[in-house]
Amino acid sequence: QVQLVQSGAEVKKPGASVKVSCRVSGYTFTAYSMHWVRQAPGQGLEWVGMINPNTSWTNSSERLRGRVTMMRDTTTNTFYMEMSRLMSEDTAVYYCARVNGDYQNWFGPWGQGTLVTVSS
Amino acid sequence: DIQMTQSPSTLSASVGDTVTITCRASQSIVGWLAWYQQKPGKVPKVLIYKASSLESGVPSRFSGSGSGTEFTLTISSLQPEDFATYYCQHYISYPYTFGQGTKLEIK
């Protein structure tokens, strides 16, 4: 079955960077785009960005552009989301979420989430 | 960017009630809208896609309707497990923005 397994919780200082991974299995890695969504404590869902694993083309939220980078490693079937110049407002659970299928761009499978805490 | 506005932000209801949540888009998204349910500490789960298509395994008391800029999620005969937060999301173009969420509480 399709599985998305994310890396563990991180605690970072303001100004540092964090790299969250999402290892997938159960489907062809390059078939479907992967998105990242974050949720600050007690808040709603915020779309962070996406990557096409076939072409490595990415798109990200305008307000995070310049600080967020999405990558993929086809040898390990793993996606990465790296965020730099962290601020306290970046404290959130970060999810990877795969589109449901071909021309089915809502989010089907999700990772379990990775809590990133930014604190001095 | 397309803005998604949900109403109400909080909704109080009783088991057995029928409730409706509205989601408005700042421009037409045709029917490219999904609804998700999220329970505390859990991952969001899709309920409805393409505005009105029910995801496999989701109870038929959930239904979606709408097109263009106005959409609704209706839950009929509320069950205890339905008390959660609901989000709409468009997926017509990037960024795939979410509504701010509607928390459905037990009255």
Interface residues (C-beta under 8 A of the other chain):
Chain A: H35 V37 G44 L45 E46 W47 M50 N59 S60 S61 E62 Y95 A97 N100 Q104 N105 W106 F107 G108 W110 G111 Q112 G113
Chain B: D1 W32 A34 Y36 Q38 V43 P44 V46 Y49 K50 Y87 Q89 Y91 Y94 P95 Y96 T97 F98 G99 Q100 G101
